[in-house]
Amino acid sequence: MPRIDPAPIPAPPAAGVGTGSARGFPWRDDGLPGATVSYDITTGEVAMSTTQVQSSDMSVPAGVANLDMKVEVIVIPVADVDRAKQFYARLGWRLDATPPTVVQFTPPGSSCSVQFGATLTTAPPGSGKGYLIVSDILAVRDTLVAAGVEVSEVFHPSAEGPVNGVDPEHRSYFSRATFSDPDGNVWLLQEVTTRLPGRIDSGMTSFGSANDLAGALVRAARAHGEHEKRIGEADANWPAWYAEYMVAEQAGTQLPS
C-alpha cells in the first residue's frame, strides 16, 4: 500500500462558529491510491511517484494474520474533562456508561469509542488526531456547523496542494474537512462510499447506521437507473442488482454494469 509523507499541510479556510477550531491535517495513503506523495510546506508543491509498497514485502509471523482483533477505544488527551464532555455531547455522540474516572463517547454508526479522563494519558492535551468516515461530507458539515461547531470548508487534494470544494469526480477518500475539540484534538472528516480493494471482506457487508444504508440505497438506485437505460428495459431483478452493487461498492470490487 502506498504511504504519504506525514508532513503537515496548511489548513483550508475555516467557517462556522463554536468552541472548536479548524486545523490542518496530514494526508493519508487512502487519499491518493497508487502513488507516493510528499508535500513541501515551503513551496506548496506535491511530488508524486508510482512506487508501490506491497504488504507482501513485510514478514508476518505464522498465525498472527488470523488473530481477530478489533479497535475498541481511542484515548484522547484533554485538559478540561467537563468542557470536553459538553463538546462531544453537542456532536450527538452517545455517552456510554463507564467508571467515574472515565468518560466515553461513541460516534453514531461507529464500532470504536473515544475515551478521556484526568488520569488516562500523559499525552499533551490537543495532540490527538483521528479520522471520521462519512458518506455525505457536505450534509455532515452543515449539520455540525448548525450545532455550533467550527468546521473547515470542504477541500480535496490536488497536484497543487489542497483545493476548496468536494472532489470534482466525487472519489472516495478525497473530499475532506477538519474540526477540533476545545483542547485542539483534530478530527478529519473523510467522505468514503467505496472502499479500496481488500479493505472490506465482501462476505461481511454491513452498514453502521440507517443513514449509511439509506445513502447506499440511493447510490444503488441512481446506478440502477443508468443500468436500465443501457439495457433498454425495466429490470425485474432489481433487488439482486441492488444487492450486488451495494456489496461491491463497500468492498471496493468491480461494480455491476
C-alpha positions in Angstrom: 0.0 0.0 0.0 1.5 3.4 -0.8 2.3 5.7 2.0 2.1 9.5 2.3 4.8 11.8 3.8 3.1 12.8 7.1 4.3 16.4 6.9 1.6 18.8 8.0 -0.3 20.9 5.4 -1.8 24.3 5.6 -5.3 24.4 6.9 -8.1 25.3 4.5 -10.2 28.4 5.3 -12.4 27.8 8.3 -16.1 28.5 8.5 -18.8 28.3 11.2 -19.0 29.2 14.8 -18.3 27.5 18.1 -15.6 26.5 20.5 -13.8 24.1 18.2 -11.4 25.2 15.6 -10.5 24.1 12.1 -6.9 22.9 11.7 -4.6 21.3 9.1 -4.2 17.6 8.8 -1.6 15.3 7.2 -2.6 13.5 4.0 -3.1 9.7 4.2 -2.3 7.0 1.7 -6.0 6.4 1.3 -6.5 9.8 -0.4 -4.2 9.2 -3.4 -4.1 5.4 -4.1 -1.5 4.2 -6.5 1.1 6.8 -5.8 3.5 8.0 -3.1 3.0 11.7 -2.3 5.2 14.2 -0.4 4.1 17.7 0.4 6.6 20.6 0.5 5.2 23.0 3.1 7.6 25.8 2.0 6.7 25.7 -1.7 3.2 24.2 -1.6 4.3 21.6 -4.2 3.2 18.0 -4.2 5.7 15.4 -5.5 4.2 12.1 -6.7 5.7 8.8 -7.6 4.2 5.4 -8.5 6.4 3.4 -6.2 4.3 0.6 -4.7 4.9 -0.9 -1.2 3.1 -4.2 -1.1 2.0 -5.9 2.1 3.9 -9.0 0.9 7.2 -7.1 1.5 6.6 -7.4 5.2 7.2 -10.7 7.1 4.2 -11.7 9.2 4.7 -14.4 11.9 2.6 -17.6 11.3 -0.8 -17.4 12.8 -0.8 -13.6 13.6 -2.7 -12.7 10.4 -5.6 -14.9 11.7 -6.0 -13.2 15.1 -9.3 -11.5 15.5 -8.5 -8.0 17.0 -10.9 -5.0 16.8 -10.1 -1.5 17.7 -12.5 -0.7 20.6 -11.4 2.6 22.2 -9.1 5.5 21.3 -7.9 7.7 24.2 -7.6 11.5 23.6 -5.8 13.9 25.8 -7.9 16.8 27.3 -7.2 19.5 29.9 -10.8 20.1 31.0 -12.9 16.9 31.2 -16.2 18.7 31.7 -15.6 21.1 28.8 -14.7 18.2 26.5 -17.8 16.2 27.7 -20.0 19.1 26.7 -18.4 19.4 23.3 -18.7 15.7 22.4 -22.3 15.6 23.6 -23.0 18.5 21.2 -21.7 16.4 18.3 -24.5 13.9 19.0 -22.1 11.2 20.1 -23.5 8.6 22.6 -22.4 8.9 26.2 -21.6 5.4 27.5 -21.7 4.1 31.0 -18.2 3.9 32.4 -16.4 4.1 35.8 -16.4 7.6 37.4 -12.9 8.5 36.2 -13.6 7.7 32.6 -15.7 9.5 30.0 -16.6 7.5 26.9 -18.4 8.7 23.8 -19.3 6.7 20.7 -20.0 8.4 17.3 -23.2 7.3 15.6 -22.5 4.3 13.4 -19.0 3.7 14.8 -17.8 0.5 16.4 -14.9 2.4 18.1 -15.4 4.7 21.0 -13.4 7.7 22.3 -12.3 8.0 26.0 -10.9 10.8 28.0 -10.3 11.5 31.7 -7.9 13.2 34.1 -5.7 10.2 34.5 -6.0 8.2 31.3 -3.0 9.6 29.4 0.1 11.7 29.9 0.0 13.0 26.3 -0.3 16.8 25.9 -3.9 18.0 25.6 -4.7 18.7 21.9 -2.2 16.2 20.5 -4.8 13.7 19.4 -5.8 13.1 15.8 -8.5 10.9 14.3 -10.5 10.2 11.1 -14.3 10.2 10.9 -15.6 8.5 7.9 -18.9 9.9 6.4 -21.0 9.1 3.3 -22.1 12.7 2.6 -19.5 15.2 3.8 -21.5 18.3 2.8 -24.5 17.2 4.8 -22.4 16.3 7.8 -20.5 19.6 7.7 -23.7 21.6 7.5 -25.2 19.7 10.5 -22.1 20.2 12.6 -21.9 23.9 11.8 -25.6 24.3 12.7 -24.8 22.6 16.1 -22.2 25.4 16.7 -19.0 23.5 15.7 -16.4 25.4 13.8 -15.6 23.2 10.7 -13.2 24.0 7.8 -14.6 24.3 4.3 -14.6 21.0 2.4 -11.4 20.5 0.5 -9.6 17.9 -1.7 -6.0 17.1 -2.6 -4.5 18.1 -5.9 -1.1 18.3 -7.5 -1.1 22.0 -6.4 -2.0 21.2 -2.8 -5.4 21.2 -1.0 -8.2 22.9 -3.0 -11.5 24.1 -1.6 -14.6 22.1 -2.6 -15.5 18.5 -2.9 -13.5 16.3 -5.3 -14.9 17.0 -8.8 -15.1 13.3 -9.5 -16.6 12.5 -6.1 -13.9 9.9 -5.5 -13.9 8.1 -2.1 -11.2 9.3 0.3 -10.7 12.6 -1.5 -13.2 15.0 -0.1 -12.4 16.2 3.5 -13.0 18.8 6.2 -11.4 19.3 9.6 -12.5 20.4 13.1 -11.1 20.2 16.5 -12.4 20.0 20.1 -11.7 22.8 22.6 -8.4 21.3 23.5 -7.2 21.2 19.9 -7.6 17.4 19.2 -8.1 17.2 15.5 -10.8 15.3 13.7 -10.7 14.9 9.9 -14.0 14.2 8.1 -13.4 12.0 5.1 -16.1 11.0 2.6 -15.9 7.3 1.8 -18.6 5.4 -0.2 -16.4 2.8 -2.0 -13.5 1.2 -0.1 -10.2 0.4 -1.6 -9.9 -3.2 -2.6 -9.1 -5.5 0.3 -10.3 -3.1 3.0 -13.7 -4.8 3.4 -14.5 -8.6 3.3 -17.2 -8.9 0.6 -18.7 -11.7 2.7 -19.2 -9.4 5.7 -21.1 -6.4 4.2 -22.7 -4.3 6.9 -23.9 -0.7 7.5 -23.2 1.1 10.7 -26.3 3.2 10.7 -29.7 3.7 9.0 -28.2 6.8 7.3 -25.3 4.8 5.8 -27.8 2.2 4.5 -30.1 4.8 3.1 -27.1 6.5 1.3 -26.0 3.2 -0.2 -29.6 2.5 -1.5 -29.8 6.0 -3.1 -26.4 5.4 -4.9 -27.6 2.0 -6.0 -30.9 3.4 -7.3 -29.0 6.0 -9.4 -26.7 3.4 -10.8 -29.5 1.0 -11.5 -31.3 3.8 -13.4 -28.3 4.0 -15.7 -28.2 0.3 -16.0 -31.9 0.2 -17.2 -31.1 2.9 -19.8 -28.2 0.7 -21.1 -30.4 -2.4 -21.4 -33.3 -0.5 -22.7 -36.0 -2.0 -20.5 -37.1 -2.3 -16.9 -35.0 -4.7 -14.8 -37.4 -7.0 -12.9 -34.5 -8.5 -11.0 -33.6 -5.1 -9.5 -33.3 -6.4 -5.8 -30.4 -8.8 -6.8 -28.8 -6.0 -8.8 -29.0 -3.6 -5.9 -27.6 -6.2 -3.5 -24.7 -6.9 -5.9 -24.0 -3.2 -6.3 -24.0 -2.4 -2.6 -21.7 -5.3 -1.7 -19.3 -4.4 -4.5 -19.3 -0.7 -3.6 -18.5 -1.3 0.0 -15.8 -3.9 -0.7 -14.2 -1.9 -3.5 -14.6 -4.7 -6.1 -16.0 -4.5 -9.7 -19.4 -2.8 -9.8 -22.2 -4.5 -11.9 -22.7 -2.8 -15.2 
